[in-house]
Amino acid sequence: MNFGEFCDLVENYKGARGCGSADKKREASFHGDKEFGENFESAKKLLWKGYMPDAMKSAFSGFETEFEAKTSMVGMDIEGHDFDVAAILSGDEEQWFKHKPVGGAPSVHIIFNGNAHCGIPAMNFYIQSAVINKLAELLELECQIKVSASYQMQGALSSPKKNIRARDLSLFVSVKDYDEPSNAKRLGGVSHPSFFRRNVFAVMENPDGKLYGDADTTNAWGYGYNGEDLVSEDEMNSMFGSDYTFRIPSPESHHFGDVESAVKYCKSVLAEIKSKIGVAA
């Protein structure tokens, strides 16, 4: 679904059934900052206000400090120049591919996994969000970019009357389409921990019984667990029509446990993009 459709669903939320958690009491390590994580109504603000509070700024600040401390280069072999990952990701370079003709720009779909188990702290979400924003910012200079949030969870739904205890869920929310400019606040809002742990939970709870083609279907106990490979890359390419699809793993990935790991991950993603797209005109 697109972002507007998701917003409509959440705005019309009427309260949970069963063991609903969308509006449970805030836990700082689980829901994140108080402004957006205090309760479900607070999390709704992520839909229209976006997210760039101090916690996000701190994550970016940490990235910049770490990038400045890195001096390693990754050769890009474009016009004889090396690719200085540290400088580019800290904002010191305007672009990383050299003026590929816009008319021949490939379409690239970045799909980030927005769900994580209950033990993953809010800061992992913030670090993942910083990576998503930076990749989108850099890539849209040379490519047609689409960014989607993916919630693929095994055993996420149940249908009690049908005695179905666990059904898988694959939900995709388009956050930035090809013809839209990157919006850091919107990307930050969708990758906020309470976007998943309140807004997506609300959709899973299906309080009005209008989703999933089944009024009896609601969230399973525990809301399932990570199943980011439920939909293959080939299936996603077929659904969304992009030339290339790049997945960003869940906040529970070790890549987002600390800044140093995220820096290494950024380098590997950018190297993979270069090797697949091959932007030499």
C-alpha positions, 0 to 999 in steps of 0.5 A: 500500500502507499503511504496515504493508504496506510495513514488512512488505516491508522487514523481510523483505528478504533481500539484493539481486540484481544491482546492489543499492544498498539496503545500499551504503556510506554517503555522508553527502550521499546517505544523510543522518545516520549514525544512520539512513543508516549501512546498511540495518539503520539505515534500517529504524529509520525504520519504527518509530522515526521521524525527528526528529534534529538535522538536522530540527530545524535545518531547522525552526529555519531555517524559523522564523527565515525566517518571523519575518523575513517580514511579507507577508500573504495575504488570506484574506477569512474573517471579515475577517481577513488570513492571516499566513503568517509567523506561522502557519507559525512556529507562532504561530497555532492555525489558518488557517481560522476554525472550519469545521463539522467535519461539512462538512470536505472530504477532502484528500490530500497526496501528496509525491514522495519520490524524487530523483536521486543529485545531490540532497543530504540537506538538500533532503529535510529541507526538503521534510519540514519543509514536509510536516509543517507542511502536515499539521499545519495542514490537519488542523485544518480538513479530513480529511487523508491523506498519502501518499509517492509514488515514480513513476520512469521506467525503474526496473525491469528483467526481464533474462530477458524482455529488458526493460531499463526498466519504470516504477514507481508506488509509493504508501505511505499514511503518514497515513490520514484517521482518524489524527492527524498523526505528525511522526516518522513523516512525518519518517521516510518523507521521510528520504533513506535511507527512499528510498535504502535502504528503497524501493531494497530493495523495488525490488530484489525479492530474493525475487521476490515483487513486481510479479507477476514473480520476474525483475523487479528494479531497473534500473541507476540505479533510474530517474529522476523520473516524478512525472506517471506517474499523473494527479491524476484517477487518484489521486482515483479510486484514493484517493477524496479531494475534493482532491489536492495534490502536493508535488514531489520534493526535487530541486525548486528549492522545496527548495533553500533555506529562502527558496524553501521559504517562497515555496512554502508561501505558494503552496500555502496560497493554492492550497488556499484557492482550491480548497477555498473554506472559507467555510461 
